[in-house]
Amino acid sequence: MSLGLAVLAPAPAPAAESVATALVVSVDVSQSVDDDRFRLQMEGIAGALEDPSVLAAITGNAGGILFALVTWADKATLAVGWRRIADRRDAAAAAALVRAVPRQLGDFTCLGQMLRTVGASVLPALPVPADRVVIDVSGDGIDNCTDVEAIHAERDALARGGATINGLPILVPGENDVVGAGAFRSPGYGLRALPIGPEGGETTLDRWYRDHVLTGPGAFLLAARGYGDFARALRQKFVLEISALEPGRGPATAPGPLSVRARGR
């Protein structure tokens, strides 16, 4: 009597888990950001994660989203590492971590160095693949650590890797209406005059973000009209980013924000 041996084919490996959107929220905490402004930003981010419209956008994605928070000044710090947010409980837990982030001290606005850090250590640590990677950059000033060519190199490297960089410049009347010429600069950097504008490189902050920060598929800018408007602008921006909507379309649209699309790269 012979016994037949059944040969079992190996079970197929499960498909790699993924999410639709991985969102890096990157906020300027340099010298111009005092304690009150820092807390307005952290509360704005936490409140946005708990907002019903943002939660609806998150839960509209199978598996939710991945979220990380980076604070930056002289250097960039991963303040909240990658977390999956798939429901209200996840959002509340992430919001609590954001509210507990200690203030990071720093004098300068080293945006290009922040982009390098995100590309070198934050994005490679993604726990699962993402269909879209969005880097949301907010701040109240231009980079004063290096020349725009170096910023472009970091920005373009992230775009080649598939990331989209959106901008949320914080426009403070009487403080940063005009930026560029005569900007506060980090020692050791020349910061040549910006290659735009008729007055030796002077420009507006939203234009600077549009020309030197935004990149990638669907990239857009949505400005906050001062720190008191940061929470409103961020809620609107999160809905657009998580839902992959274009500015000016869908339920996220609200009257009055400054919103422009990126030019083609």
JOSUL-V803942 format. One record per pair of residues at least 24 apart in sequence whose ideal C-beta (glycine too) atoms are under 7 Angstrom apart, sorted by the first residue. I is the first residue (numbers start at 1). J is the second residue. D is the distance in whole Angstrom. If there is no record, write none. Layout:
i: <I;I>
j: <J;J>
d: <D;D>
This chain:
i: <16;16;17;18;18;18;18;19;19;19;19;19;19;19;20;20;20;21;21;21;21;21;21;21;22;22;22;22;22;23;23;23;23;23;23;23;24;24;24;24;24;24;25;25;26;26;26;26;26;26;26;27;27;28;28;28;28;28;29;29;29;29;29;29;30;30;30;30;30;31;32;32;35;37;38;40;40;41;42;42;42;43;43;44;44;44;45;45;45;46;46;46;47;48;48;48;48;49;49;49;49;50;50;50;51;53;53;53;54;54;54;54;55;55;57;57;57;57;58;58;58;59;60;61;64;65;66;66;67;68;69;69;70;70;70;71;71;72;72;73;73;73;73;73;73;74;74;74;74;75;75;75;76;76;76;77;78;82;82;82;108;108;108;109;109;109;109;109;109;110;110;111;111;111;111;112;112;112;112;112;112;113;115;115;115;116;119;119;119;119;123;132;132;133;133;133;134;134;134;135;135;136;136;136;136;137;137;137;137;138;138;139;139;140;140;140;141;141;142;142;142;142;142;144;144;144;144;144;145;145;146;147;147;147;148;148;151;152;155;155;156;159;159;159;163;164;164;164;164;165;165;165;165;165;166;166;166;166;166;166;167;167;167;167;168;168;168;168;168;168;169;169;169;169;169;170;170;170;170;171;171;171;171;171;171;172;176;178;178;179;179;179;179;206;210;210;214;215;215;218;219;220;220;220;220;220;221;221;222;222;222;222;223;223;233>
j: <128;129;128;128;129;130;131;61;63;64;65;66;128;130;61;131;132;61;65;130;132;134;241;242;65;66;126;130;133;65;66;67;134;136;241;242;68;70;118;122;135;136;69;136;70;72;114;118;135;136;137;71;138;72;109;138;139;140;71;72;73;103;104;106;73;106;107;108;109;107;140;141;103;227;103;227;230;230;98;99;101;99;231;230;231;234;69;98;234;95;98;99;231;231;234;235;238;85;91;94;95;91;92;95;235;235;239;251;235;238;239;242;88;91;238;239;242;243;85;91;242;87;243;242;90;242;126;130;94;122;98;101;114;118;122;101;104;110;114;104;106;107;108;109;110;106;107;108;110;106;110;113;113;114;117;104;122;125;126;127;144;145;186;139;141;142;143;144;145;143;145;137;139;143;151;143;145;146;150;151;154;145;154;155;158;154;154;157;158;161;163;164;244;162;163;164;164;166;241;163;165;166;168;237;241;165;167;168;213;168;170;169;170;170;172;176;176;179;179;180;183;205;208;183;184;185;186;191;186;189;189;190;191;192;194;212;212;212;213;215;215;215;216;265;216;216;217;218;219;213;214;215;216;219;214;219;220;221;237;241;209;213;214;221;222;223;224;233;234;237;205;206;209;221;223;224;226;227;230;205;206;223;224;225;226;226;205;202;204;203;204;205;208;258;260;262;262;262;265;246;262;247;259;260;261;262;259;260;247;257;258;259;257;258;257>
d: <7;6;5;5;4;6;7;7;5;7;6;5;6;5;4;5;6;6;5;6;5;6;7;5;7;4;6;4;5;6;7;5;5;6;6;7;5;6;6;6;5;7;5;5;4;6;6;7;6;6;5;6;5;6;6;6;3;6;5;7;5;7;5;7;4;5;7;6;5;5;6;6;7;5;5;5;6;6;6;6;6;7;7;5;4;5;7;5;6;4;4;5;6;7;5;5;5;7;5;5;5;6;6;5;5;7;5;7;6;5;6;7;6;6;7;5;4;5;6;7;6;7;7;7;7;6;7;6;6;6;6;7;7;6;6;7;5;7;4;6;2;7;6;7;7;4;6;5;6;7;7;7;7;4;4;6;6;6;6;6;6;5;4;6;5;7;6;5;7;6;4;7;7;4;6;5;7;5;5;4;5;6;4;6;6;5;7;6;5;7;7;7;6;6;4;7;5;6;5;6;5;5;6;7;6;6;6;7;6;4;6;7;7;4;6;6;6;6;5;7;6;7;5;5;5;5;6;6;4;6;5;7;6;6;7;5;5;7;7;5;7;4;5;6;6;3;6;6;5;6;6;5;6;6;7;6;6;7;7;6;4;5;5;4;6;7;6;6;7;6;5;5;5;7;5;5;7;6;6;6;7;5;7;6;7;5;5;5;7;6;7;5;6;6;6;7;4;6;5;7;4;5;6;7;5;6;7;5;7;5;7;5;7;4;6>
